[in-house]
């Protein structure tokens, strides 16, 4: 699978983690962390979007922190991918 994002979009490896308490209860997404991390798999070229120049600050291989609500999921060739915008990235984790 080869997905090339456009503008300020990023394809990330954002695997959902299942949160479980010590007693074995599975936490729902409402009670899970609001933020998540992922590895960047592909980066758009930036460019001019809505009259603003977008310079890409995130690069392939970076680990990023972002709101879990910002993820768009899609299936490509039967494989699920996660896409976010660079503007949704809160931090690059070094």
Secondary structure, DSSP 8 states (H G I E B T S, - for coil): ------TTEEEEE------B-TTS-B--TTTS-SEEEEEEEEE---EEETTEEE-----TT-EEEEEGGG-EEEEETTEEEEEEEGGGEEEEE-
